[in-house]
Amino acid sequence: MVPILVLLTFAAFIGAGWLVLGWRRSRAEAPLKDGALRATPELAPVPQAESPLYLHPGHVWVSIAPDGLAMVGASDFAANFAGALSKVELPTEGTRLRQGEPAWTLVSARNRKLTQVMPVDGEVIAVNREILGDLGLVHRAPPREGWILKIRPTRLAESLRGMFTGALADTWKEVAGLRLNAMLSPALGRVAQDGGVWVAHFGDMLDDSVWLSMREDLFPTQNEAERK
């Protein structure tokens, strides 16, 4: 069940998000400014999803296959916020998890840990072990290579009610950018170049205190041990 706090936050920012989306469509592409956390969109591959993607508020994507199985992975925002990865801590196959419970942990070369939650109830039937040998796969366009877990979901319809698709998913991504900018301003000013894609490993550009504060604000379901 999506936490009430997440829904309230979404309601507070969605209006601003829609304004940003409208503005982005009307403006011409601007050159990348020094220190920006986004690059020009031409640098990013266009995702070729085979099925509709759902976005969990914890920045986890979900793809439902025709056989009813679900593949899940980290959003581009989450993967780059974590920074350059040193490893990914995965659950064991056969583990049963509820929506909102810790699913995997992205560990950066700076030993920062970003734990992301399970987006749906279900059983882990496969983990993408290729990621262990090629951490760059976490950033690949879903669902072919970028998936982290394959799930046999239960209560799928109920789980999907708290997720976003299409324009709402785009708006939630903009909300994350707005919140990130709000936390950095006025010390650093505007850091995201609208209309672009996230610069690889932008989390490594942030000081530890700033990164931890953002993790708590943008990913509010971390284990207590990881908050210390």
Backbone as CSV, one residue per row, in Angstrom:
resi,resn,N_x,N_y,N_z,CA_x,CA_y,CA_z,C_x,C_y,C_z
1,MET,0.836,-1.181,0.000,0.000,0.000,0.000,0.877,1.239,0.000
2,VAL,0.637,2.161,-0.904,1.459,3.356,-0.974,1.245,4.188,0.271
3,PRO,2.328,4.603,0.927,2.184,5.393,2.151,1.408,6.671,1.898
4,ILE,0.634,7.057,2.891,-0.174,8.273,2.776,0.719,9.478,2.526
5,LEU,1.914,9.473,3.148,2.819,10.597,2.967,3.201,10.776,1.513
6,VAL,3.409,9.671,0.804,3.780,9.759,-0.615,2.654,10.361,-1.427
7,LEU,1.428,9.931,-1.152,0.287,10.451,-1.902,0.075,11.929,-1.634
8,LEU,0.253,12.336,-0.377,0.104,13.754,-0.042,1.179,14.585,-0.737
9,THR,2.385,14.049,-0.788,3.466,14.749,-1.468,3.170,14.890,-2.950
10,PHE,2.655,13.803,-3.530,2.314,13.844,-4.951,1.250,14.899,-5.229
11,ALA,0.239,14.965,-4.348,-0.821,15.946,-4.532,-0.279,17.356,-4.449
12,ALA,0.713,17.556,-3.578,1.267,18.890,-3.390,2.088,19.340,-4.582
13,PHE,2.761,18.392,-5.245,3.676,18.745,-6.319,3.112,18.548,-7.717
14,ILE,1.990,17.839,-7.847,1.514,17.486,-9.187,1.171,18.715,-10.020
15,GLY,0.599,19.745,-9.369,0.281,20.971,-10.104,1.519,21.587,-10.695
16,ALA,2.567,21.682,-9.888,3.828,22.226,-10.391,4.403,21.343,-11.481
17,GLY,4.243,20.050,-11.311,4.763,19.127,-12.318,4.103,19.314,-13.664
18,TRP,2.773,19.476,-13.669,2.067,19.693,-14.937,2.520,20.991,-15.594
19,LEU,2.748,22.039,-14.821,3.225,23.294,-15.376,4.600,23.119,-16.024
20,VAL,5.443,22.346,-15.342,6.769,22.109,-15.892,6.687,21.336,-17.198
21,LEU,5.811,20.319,-17.240,5.665,19.537,-18.468,5.211,20.415,-19.635
22,GLY,4.227,21.299,-19.353,3.747,22.186,-20.399,4.831,23.134,-20.874
23,TRP,5.627,23.647,-19.929,6.699,24.554,-20.279,7.764,23.865,-21.101
24,ARG,8.071,22.614,-20.742,9.085,21.862,-21.474,8.676,21.668,-22.928
25,ARG,7.390,21.424,-23.160,6.947,21.195,-24.535,7.037,22.466,-25.373
26,SER,6.930,23.639,-24.727,6.863,24.894,-25.461,8.218,25.548,-25.677
27,ARG,9.259,25.122,-24.953,10.552,25.797,-25.036,11.500,25.034,-25.948
28,ALA,12.403,25.729,-26.540,13.446,25.097,-27.360,14.504,24.509,-26.462
29,GLU,15.284,23.595,-27.019,16.332,22.961,-26.240,17.384,23.992,-25.871
30,ALA,17.778,24.021,-24.612,18.805,24.942,-24.142,20.109,24.184,-23.963
31,PRO,21.260,24.858,-24.128,22.548,24.179,-23.932,22.737,23.788,-22.482
32,LEU,23.512,22.756,-22.254,23.780,22.263,-20.917,24.628,23.270,-20.171
33,LYS,24.222,23.638,-18.971,24.959,24.569,-18.143,25.930,23.811,-17.258
34,ASP,27.010,24.490,-16.872,27.985,23.881,-15.980,27.314,23.470,-14.686
35,GLY,27.597,22.255,-14.233,27.059,21.787,-12.968,25.666,21.209,-13.072
36,ALA,25.075,21.199,-14.277,23.727,20.657,-14.399,23.752,19.158,-14.186
37,LEU,22.630,18.644,-13.701,22.546,17.211,-13.462,21.856,16.485,-14.595
38,ARG,21.548,17.204,-15.666,20.944,16.560,-16.824,21.748,16.849,-18.065
39,ALA,21.728,15.911,-18.986,22.398,16.059,-20.265,21.348,16.234,-21.348
40,THR,21.795,16.530,-22.573,20.848,16.688,-23.664,20.198,15.356,-23.989
41,PRO,18.906,15.351,-24.381,18.191,14.094,-24.571,18.765,13.209,-25.647
42,GLU,19.544,13.779,-26.613,20.085,12.952,-27.678,21.056,11.904,-27.149
43,LEU,21.607,12.119,-25.950,22.585,11.191,-25.404,21.951,9.927,-24.846
44,ALA,20.637,9.935,-24.673,19.973,8.801,-24.039,19.264,7.943,-25.070
45,PRO,19.329,6.608,-24.949,18.579,5.733,-25.855,17.088,5.829,-25.588
46,VAL,16.306,5.653,-26.620,14.861,5.677,-26.468,14.383,4.322,-25.970
47,PRO,13.703,4.263,-24.813,13.242,2.963,-24.299,12.294,2.284,-25.281
48,GLN,12.455,0.990,-25.451,11.586,0.208,-26.322,10.888,-0.853,-25.469
49,ALA,9.949,-0.423,-24.664,9.262,-1.341,-23.757,8.289,-2.218,-24.532
50,GLU,8.248,-3.486,-24.156,7.361,-4.419,-24.826,5.985,-4.429,-24.192
51,SER,5.842,-3.870,-23.014,4.558,-3.795,-22.351,4.519,-2.496,-21.569
52,PRO,3.326,-2.023,-21.203,3.237,-0.765,-20.461,4.055,-0.821,-19.176
53,LEU,4.732,0.268,-18.883,5.521,0.343,-17.665,4.746,1.093,-16.593
54,TYR,4.831,0.596,-15.378,4.258,1.256,-14.213,5.404,1.789,-13.374
55,LEU,5.194,2.937,-12.755,6.217,3.538,-11.902,5.713,3.602,-10.473
56,HIS,6.436,2.918,-9.576,6.126,2.983,-8.152,6.682,4.295,-7.606
57,PRO,6.019,4.919,-6.602,6.523,6.180,-6.049,7.945,6.098,-5.505
58,GLY,8.423,4.893,-5.197,9.800,4.721,-4.744,10.800,4.656,-5.877
59,HIS,10.402,5.101,-7.080,11.263,5.155,-8.261,11.720,3.762,-8.683
60,VAL,10.758,2.850,-8.704,10.953,1.484,-9.188,9.953,1.253,-10.319
61,TRP,10.418,0.722,-11.445,9.500,0.443,-12.543,9.047,-1.015,-12.513
62,VAL,7.866,-1.235,-13.090,7.270,-2.570,-13.152,6.775,-2.819,-14.572
63,SER,7.107,-3.993,-15.124,6.616,-4.407,-16.427,5.937,-5.762,-16.280
64,ILE,4.702,-5.866,-16.754,3.933,-7.115,-16.651,4.002,-7.864,-17.976
65,ALA,4.526,-9.078,-17.931,4.637,-9.899,-19.131,3.294,-10.549,-19.457
66,PRO,3.104,-11.018,-20.698,1.846,-11.668,-21.071,1.495,-12.870,-20.203
67,ASP,2.514,-13.547,-19.639,2.239,-14.712,-18.791,1.898,-14.330,-17.351
68,GLY,1.823,-13.004,-17.086,1.435,-12.546,-15.758,2.590,-12.303,-14.809
69,LEU,3.814,-12.698,-15.205,4.974,-12.437,-14.364,5.364,-10.963,-14.482
70,ALA,6.033,-10.456,-13.458,6.433,-9.056,-13.441,7.948,-8.946,-13.364
71,MET,8.503,-8.027,-14.140,9.908,-7.676,-14.022,9.974,-6.283,-13.421
72,VAL,10.906,-6.100,-12.483,11.015,-4.821,-11.792,12.472,-4.374,-11.799
73,GLY,12.675,-3.058,-11.743,14.030,-2.513,-11.742,14.040,-1.087,-11.241
74,ALA,15.227,-0.517,-11.138,15.406,0.846,-10.649,15.174,1.845,-11.779
75,SER,14.495,2.948,-11.473,14.323,3.995,-12.466,15.658,4.650,-12.755
76,ASP,15.736,5.371,-13.858,16.966,6.057,-14.230,17.355,7.073,-13.160
77,PHE,16.353,7.745,-12.603,16.619,8.717,-11.536,17.266,8.032,-10.338
78,ALA,16.699,6.903,-9.904,17.217,6.194,-8.736,18.626,5.671,-8.979
79,ALA,18.851,5.075,-10.148,20.156,4.492,-10.444,21.249,5.547,-10.458
80,ASN,20.959,6.716,-11.024,21.959,7.769,-11.088,22.106,8.501,-9.760
81,PHE,21.032,8.556,-8.976,21.129,9.143,-7.642,22.046,8.289,-6.767
82,ALA,22.002,6.979,-6.919,22.851,6.088,-6.124,24.320,6.351,-6.388
83,GLY,24.664,6.776,-7.606,26.057,7.023,-7.962,26.669,5.830,-8.672
84,ALA,27.960,5.915,-8.968,28.658,4.797,-9.612,28.618,3.591,-8.678
85,LEU,28.100,2.478,-9.166,27.850,1.329,-8.304,29.069,0.436,-8.140
86,SER,29.194,-0.123,-6.934,30.215,-1.135,-6.677,29.589,-2.517,-6.587
87,LYS,28.299,-2.575,-6.218,27.591,-3.842,-6.170,26.095,-3.599,-5.998
88,VAL,25.337,-4.656,-6.214,23.895,-4.643,-5.963,23.578,-5.821,-5.058
89,GLU,22.991,-5.543,-3.916,22.620,-6.605,-2.974,21.214,-7.092,-3.331
90,LEU,21.115,-8.386,-3.650,19.876,-8.957,-4.162,19.289,-9.954,-3.172
91,PRO,17.970,-10.113,-3.176,17.357,-11.163,-2.351,17.575,-12.523,-2.998
92,THR,17.313,-13.573,-2.270,17.445,-14.919,-2.824,16.155,-15.307,-3.545
93,GLU,16.305,-16.150,-4.529,15.136,-16.647,-5.250,14.250,-17.443,-4.295
94,GLY,12.967,-17.278,-4.412,12.023,-17.932,-3.523,11.559,-17.038,-2.381
95,THR,12.220,-15.883,-2.209,11.816,-14.946,-1.159,10.456,-14.351,-1.489
96,ARG,9.598,-14.289,-0.497,8.289,-13.651,-0.666,8.318,-12.289,0.006
97,LEU,7.928,-11.273,-0.740,7.971,-9.906,-0.236,6.631,-9.223,-0.450
98,ARG,6.324,-8.305,0.451,5.114,-7.497,0.320,5.482,-6.160,-0.295
99,GLN,4.511,-5.536,-0.922,4.715,-4.209,-1.476,5.177,-3.255,-0.375
100,GLY,6.260,-2.520,-0.632,6.782,-1.581,0.340,7.920,-2.121,1.181
101,GLU,8.165,-3.435,1.129,9.278,-4.012,1.867,10.577,-3.870,1.068
102,PRO,11.743,-3.804,1.752,13.016,-3.686,1.035,13.202,-4.833,0.046
103,ALA,13.596,-4.483,-1.182,13.746,-5.488,-2.231,15.209,-5.697,-2.616
104,TRP,15.935,-4.632,-2.866,17.355,-4.723,-3.206,18.034,-3.439,-2.748
105,THR,19.365,-3.469,-2.726,20.136,-2.304,-2.308,21.211,-2.006,-3.338
106,LEU,21.219,-0.764,-3.822,22.271,-0.290,-4.711,23.383,0.285,-3.839
107,VAL,24.579,-0.257,-3.966,25.720,0.184,-3.158,26.715,0.884,-4.074
108,SER,27.060,2.118,-3.734,27.956,2.889,-4.590,29.411,2.656,-4.219
109,ALA,30.296,3.133,-5.077,31.727,3.030,-4.815,32.123,3.847,-3.598
110,ARG,31.263,4.793,-3.203,31.512,5.593,-2.002,30.865,4.956,-0.776
111,ASN,30.420,3.721,-0.944,29.771,2.938,0.120,28.459,3.565,0.589
112,ARG,27.817,4.292,-0.276,26.471,4.784,0.002,25.482,3.695,-0.386
113,LYS,24.436,3.547,0.395,23.461,2.487,0.149,22.075,3.078,-0.100
114,LEU,21.497,2.668,-1.212,20.135,3.074,-1.547,19.292,1.810,-1.660
115,THR,18.448,1.581,-0.658,17.555,0.427,-0.669,16.235,0.831,-1.307
116,GLN,15.798,0.044,-2.275,14.524,0.310,-2.937,13.515,-0.762,-2.555
117,VAL,12.256,-0.382,-2.610,11.212,-1.254,-2.088,10.596,-2.120,-3.178
118,MET,9.990,-3.185,-2.726,9.238,-4.078,-3.603,7.984,-3.337,-4.075
119,PRO,7.766,-3.242,-5.385,6.607,-2.504,-5.874,5.305,-3.298,-5.864
120,VAL,5.408,-4.638,-5.817,4.214,-5.483,-5.829,4.398,-6.626,-4.826
121,ASP,3.299,-7.143,-4.333,3.373,-8.361,-3.532,3.761,-9.522,-4.439
122,GLY,4.592,-10.432,-3.939,4.882,-11.592,-4.760,6.128,-12.347,-4.339
123,GLU,6.445,-13.370,-5.117,7.602,-14.229,-4.869,8.685,-13.952,-5.895
124,VAL,9.906,-13.825,-5.418,11.038,-13.635,-6.311,11.357,-14.978,-6.973
125,ILE,11.166,-15.058,-8.270,11.431,-16.319,-8.967,12.747,-16.273,-9.743
126,ALA,13.301,-15.078,-9.928,14.589,-14.957,-10.614,15.220,-13.617,-10.277
127,VAL,16.539,-13.613,-10.191,17.295,-12.368,-10.052,18.202,-12.251,-11.267
128,ASN,18.444,-11.048,-11.702,19.258,-10.828,-12.894,20.736,-10.886,-12.502
129,ARG,21.310,-12.075,-12.550,22.688,-12.263,-12.112,23.693,-11.632,-13.076
130,GLU,23.243,-11.301,-14.278,24.147,-10.618,-15.206,24.537,-9.244,-14.671
131,ILE,23.652,-8.660,-13.839,23.955,-7.359,-13.261,25.192,-7.435,-12.374
132,LEU,25.394,-8.565,-11.710,26.533,-8.706,-10.810,27.858,-8.585,-11.564
133,GLY,27.863,-8.965,-12.846,29.069,-8.860,-13.650,29.126,-7.607,-14.486
134,ASP,27.989,-6.943,-14.649,27.916,-5.710,-15.441,26.908,-4.783,-14.776
135,LEU,27.396,-3.962,-13.840,26.509,-3.084,-13.076,25.849,-2.028,-13.949
136,GLY,26.407,-1.788,-15.117,25.809,-0.830,-16.031,24.442,-1.258,-16.530
137,LEU,24.125,-2.554,-16.397,22.816,-3.032,-16.837,21.675,-2.402,-16.059
138,VAL,21.953,-1.946,-14.834,20.909,-1.306,-14.023,20.341,-0.094,-14.755
139,HIS,21.166,0.526,-15.602,20.752,1.744,-16.306,20.101,1.456,-17.659
140,ARG,20.088,0.217,-18.092,19.571,-0.086,-19.426,18.056,0.109,-19.487
141,ALA,17.576,0.381,-20.691,16.155,0.626,-20.885,15.342,-0.616,-20.541
142,PRO,14.320,-0.455,-19.707,13.488,-1.609,-19.339,12.611,-2.027,-20.509
143,PRO,12.124,-3.300,-20.475,12.397,-4.293,-19.444,13.416,-5.360,-19.845
144,ARG,14.010,-5.269,-21.029,14.832,-6.382,-21.516,16.082,-6.611,-20.683
145,GLU,16.870,-5.568,-20.443,18.149,-5.748,-19.761,18.181,-5.094,-18.381
146,GLY,17.384,-4.069,-18.177,17.484,-3.308,-16.946,16.765,-3.902,-15.754
147,TRP,16.148,-5.066,-15.916,15.387,-5.628,-14.804,16.338,-6.166,-13.737
148,ILE,15.875,-6.117,-12.491,16.657,-6.617,-11.358,16.049,-7.904,-10.817
149,LEU,14.721,-7.920,-10.665,14.030,-9.101,-10.167,12.891,-9.480,-11.096
150,LYS,12.621,-10.773,-11.156,11.419,-11.269,-11.822,10.517,-11.826,-10.725
151,ILE,9.261,-11.392,-10.738,8.334,-11.664,-9.639,7.115,-12.445,-10.138
152,ARG,6.670,-13.409,-9.332,5.356,-14.007,-9.530,4.418,-13.260,-8.588
153,PRO,3.675,-12.292,-9.125,2.917,-11.389,-8.247,1.652,-12.024,-7.682
154,THR,1.253,-11.529,-6.527,-0.046,-11.833,-5.936,-0.744,-10.502,-5.691
155,ARG,-2.057,-10.498,-5.730,-2.834,-9.267,-5.552,-2.308,-8.157,-6.466
156,LEU,-2.039,-8.519,-7.721,-1.413,-7.592,-8.648,-2.274,-6.353,-8.890
157,ALA,-3.560,-6.563,-9.122,-4.442,-5.427,-9.406,-4.414,-4.419,-8.261
158,GLU,-4.414,-4.925,-7.034,-4.377,-4.034,-5.877,-3.056,-3.274,-5.812
159,SER,-1.953,-3.958,-6.105,-0.649,-3.312,-6.059,-0.525,-2.215,-7.109
160,LEU,-1.076,-2.449,-8.287,-0.928,-1.494,-9.379,-1.748,-0.221,-9.173
161,ARG,-2.723,-0.261,-8.277,-3.554,0.925,-8.052,-2.733,2.104,-7.533
162,GLY,-1.655,1.825,-6.823,-0.858,2.898,-6.259,0.299,3.334,-7.141
163,MET,0.299,2.931,-8.410,1.397,3.272,-9.306,0.933,4.239,-10.396
164,PHE,1.919,4.750,-11.123,1.651,5.743,-12.162,2.043,5.190,-13.530
165,THR,1.320,5.613,-14.549,1.648,5.259,-15.922,1.498,6.504,-16.785
166,GLY,2.103,6.454,-17.965,1.924,7.529,-18.928,2.288,8.900,-18.389
167,ALA,1.363,9.860,-18.582,1.610,11.243,-18.194,1.815,11.387,-16.686
168,LEU,1.094,10.581,-15.897,1.263,10.656,-14.448,2.658,10.206,-14.035
169,ALA,3.189,9.185,-14.706,4.549,8.738,-14.413,5.557,9.831,-14.769
170,ASP,5.330,10.487,-15.914,6.215,11.580,-16.305,6.167,12.704,-15.278
171,THR,4.972,12.985,-14.773,4.822,14.046,-13.783,5.542,13.690,-12.492
172,TRP,5.446,12.426,-12.071,6.129,12.023,-10.840,7.649,12.165,-10.983
173,LYS,8.172,11.892,-12.173,9.598,12.091,-12.407,9.943,13.573,-12.279
174,GLU,9.070,14.437,-12.805,9.309,15.868,-12.682,9.234,16.312,-11.222
175,VAL,8.333,15.695,-10.462,8.225,16.003,-9.039,9.552,15.724,-8.344
176,ALA,10.169,14.595,-8.682,11.460,14.259,-8.071,12.494,15.326,-8.392
177,GLY,12.497,15.796,-9.640,13.431,16.838,-10.018,13.170,18.142,-9.289
178,LEU,11.892,18.493,-9.139,11.534,19.721,-8.429,11.942,19.642,-6.967
179,ARG,11.726,18.497,-6.350,12.084,18.340,-4.943,13.598,18.385,-4.774
180,LEU,14.317,17.783,-5.722,15.766,17.818,-5.665,16.261,19.258,-5.779
181,ASN,15.694,20.015,-6.711,16.079,21.412,-6.871,15.742,22.224,-5.625
182,ALA,14.584,21.944,-5.026,14.166,22.685,-3.851,15.118,22.455,-2.686
183,MET,15.651,21.240,-2.571,16.557,20.933,-1.477,17.926,21.555,-1.699
184,LEU,18.348,21.709,-2.939,19.644,22.300,-3.234,19.605,23.824,-3.236
185,SER,18.467,24.416,-3.521,18.342,25.862,-3.592,18.189,26.435,-2.174
186,PRO,18.716,27.652,-1.892,19.394,28.561,-2.835,20.894,28.377,-2.905
187,ALA,21.445,27.429,-2.142,22.902,27.293,-2.072,23.520,27.030,-3.438
188,LEU,22.880,26.134,-4.210,23.439,25.771,-5.504,22.583,26.213,-6.675
189,GLY,21.393,26.740,-6.394,20.530,27.180,-7.468,19.942,26.024,-8.243
190,ARG,19.476,26.311,-9.458,18.836,25.279,-10.274,19.890,24.367,-10.851
191,VAL,19.749,23.047,-10.646,20.791,22.112,-11.058,20.323,21.133,-12.125
192,ALA,19.054,21.119,-12.443,18.558,20.176,-13.438,18.211,20.909,-14.719
193,GLN,18.735,20.466,-15.824,18.457,21.068,-17.118,17.170,20.470,-17.666
194,ASP,16.076,21.233,-17.663,14.794,20.705,-18.121,14.879,20.282,-19.573
195,GLY,14.204,19.180,-19.878,14.199,18.668,-21.231,15.301,17.673,-21.501
196,GLY,16.139,17.374,-20.511,17.233,16.453,-20.708,17.066,15.184,-19.917
197,VAL,18.130,14.392,-19.863,18.140,13.160,-19.094,19.171,13.307,-17.990
198,TRP,19.040,12.504,-16.958,19.938,12.630,-15.813,21.366,12.268,-16.193
199,VAL,22.307,13.107,-15.789,23.720,12.821,-16.000,24.087,11.567,-15.215
200,ALA,24.888,10.710,-15.818,25.255,9.448,-15.178,25.899,9.691,-13.810
201,HIS,25.402,8.958,-12.810,25.975,8.956,-11.456,25.968,10.345,-10.812
202,PHE,24.930,11.155,-11.083,24.942,12.509,-10.543,24.974,12.531,-9.020
203,GLY,24.556,11.437,-8.368,24.597,11.407,-6.909,25.995,11.571,-6.354
204,ASP,27.009,11.161,-7.130,28.391,11.294,-6.676,28.833,12.747,-6.625
205,MET,28.066,13.643,-7.243,28.397,15.059,-7.231,27.929,15.741,-5.947
206,LEU,27.175,15.012,-5.121,26.588,15.602,-3.924,27.395,15.236,-2.681
207,ASP,27.483,16.183,-1.741,28.130,15.907,-0.460,27.332,14.855,0.301
208,ASP,28.016,14.173,1.228,27.371,13.104,1.977,26.117,13.580,2.701
209,SER,26.200,14.728,3.380,25.055,15.214,4.153,23.879,15.530,3.252
210,VAL,24.167,16.120,2.091,23.096,16.451,1.141,22.497,15.172,0.580
211,TRP,23.357,14.228,0.217,22.879,12.969,-0.365,21.988,12.219,0.613
212,LEU,22.403,12.123,1.874,21.617,11.410,2.878,20.281,12.091,3.114
213,SER,20.275,13.419,3.133,19.029,14.151,3.328,18.076,13.912,2.165
214,MET,18.617,13.895,0.961,17.788,13.649,-0.218,17.283,12.215,-0.230
215,ARG,18.128,11.282,0.183,17.687,9.890,0.229,16.496,9.744,1.167
216,GLU,16.562,10.388,2.307,15.467,10.288,3.263,14.202,10.933,2.730
217,ASP,14.352,12.024,1.975,13.195,12.745,1.454,12.590,12.047,0.241
218,LEU,13.425,11.552,-0.665,12.942,10.991,-1.928,12.705,9.486,-1.878
219,PHE,13.354,8.815,-0.931,13.209,7.363,-0.777,12.939,7.085,0.705
220,PRO,11.736,7.378,1.180,11.466,7.398,2.630,11.273,6.044,3.294
221,THR,11.642,4.976,2.630,11.391,3.658,3.226,12.686,2.913,3.520
222,GLN,13.756,3.633,3.802,15.023,2.995,4.105,14.952,2.276,5.453
223,ASN,15.767,1.219,5.585,15.886,0.543,6.887,16.497,1.504,7.891
224,GLU,16.090,1.369,9.146,16.624,2.247,10.174,18.138,2.134,10.274
225,ALA,18.668,0.925,10.083,20.110,0.748,10.192,20.852,1.550,9.140
226,GLU,20.236,1.763,7.985,20.890,2.475,6.906,20.814,3.968,7.088
227,ARG,19.949,4.434,7.981,19.837,5.858,8.218,20.949,6.363,9.106
228,LYS,21.644,5.468,9.794,22.661,5.865,10.760,23.978,6.181,10.056
